[in-house]
Amino acid sequence: MFKFLTPKSIKPPFARYSHGVEVPAGKRLVLCSGQVAITADDQIPEDAGAQAELCFRNIAAVLGEAGLGLQDIVRINAFVTDRAHLRPYMDVRDRLFSSPAPASTLMIVSGFARPEFKVEVEAIAAG
C-alpha cells in the first residue's frame, strides 16, 4: 500500500519512524488538526504518557469518522513542552506504530493554549 522511504545515502532514523512515506495515486488524504489531551468531559491527564495516549485516541476518533484508523497514518507531527516528555510520548508512539512506521517529527515547544497540556499530536492519514 504505502512505500516507506529510508534512503541508504542518509543516516537511518534514530527512533521508530520513516524518513518518508509515498502514498500511491488514488488514495484519499485525511488531515487531522493537532489534538491535545482533553476528554469530551474536559478531563486532562497529568502524565505526559497518558496525554499522548489520549491525543492518539482523539486522532483515532477523527480518522474513524472517515472510515480510517491509526494504521492509515503516514505522517505524525508531535509537540511536547519539555525534554522530559519526549520518552513518554515516544513510548506510546512506538507501541501504537510498528515498523515500518509513519514519517514523524517531534519538537519541544514553549507551551500550548492551556498550561495543563504537555503533548499535542497532528497526523495525516491516507486510505
N, C-alpha and C positions, 0 to 999 in steps of 0.2 A: 504494500500500500504506500507507505512513505519511504523515501530514501534518506537514510541518516548519513550525514556528511562529516567525515573526520579525515581531512587530507593528511597524508603521511609527511607532507612538506612542512607542517607546523606542529608545535608541541601538542600532544594528546590532552584532552580535558583532564583537569586535576580533581574533578569530582564527577558525580553521576549526571552528565548532560552531554549533548552532542553539539559540535560546533555549528551545525546547520541541519535543517530538515527540508527536503524537497517535497512539495505537495503536488501530486500529479494533476494534470488538467482534468477538469470536470468535477472537482471536489468543491463543496461549499465551505466557506470560512465563517467561523463564529468568533467574534472578538469580545472578550469579557472585560468589562471595566475592572479596575482594581477593587478587590474585595478585602474588607477588613474583618476582624474577628468580633462580629456582633450578631447575636441571635435575633430572631423575629420579635422576642420579648425583651430586647435591649440588654441582654446579659453579655458581659465581656470577660473572658477568662483572664486571669492574671499572668499565667505561664506563657512564655513565647511559643513553646511547642504546642500547647493547647490552642493558642491563637492561630498558628499555622494550620493545624487540623481543621479549624473552623473556616479559615479562608478557603481551603480546598473543598470543604463541604459546600460552602456557598457557591463556589465555581461549578461544582458538580450539579447543583440545582439549576444554575443558569444554563449550563450545557444540556441538562435534561429537558429543558423547555424546547430545545432544538433537536431533540432525539439523539444527542451525543453524550459521551461520558468522558471521564478523565483520560481514558485510553486514547482518545482522539486529540489530545493536546499536542501541538507541535512546537509551541513557544511559551515560555514562562518568563515573566519579569517579576522579581520579588524584591521587596524592600524591608529592611529591618532598622530599628532605631539605635542599635548598639551592637558592637562586635560580639558581645556575649550571646546574642540571639542568633548568630549565624549557625552554630551547631544544632540547636533545637529545630530550627527551620529545615536545615539540610537533612536531619534525621527523618523528619516527616516526608519531605520530598523524595528521599531515597527509598523509603518504604512504599510510597504510592506509585513510583515510576521505576520500572525495571530497565535494564539495558536492552536495546539502545533507548536512551531517554531523550526527552524533548530538548530542543535548544533552550538555553536558560541564561539569564543574567540575574545576579544578586548584588544589591547595593546597600550600603549603610547610609541612611538619611538622618536629618536632624529631627524629624518628627512628622506627625500626621495631623489631621483636623482636630483630633481629640488626644490628649496626652496619654490616655489609657492604652491606645493602640501601639503595639510593638512590631507588628508584621502586617504587610499588605502584599497581595499577590494578584497579578493580572495574567490572563492567558489568551492564547489564540489556539483554536481547535479547527480541525478540518475533517469532513466526513462526507 
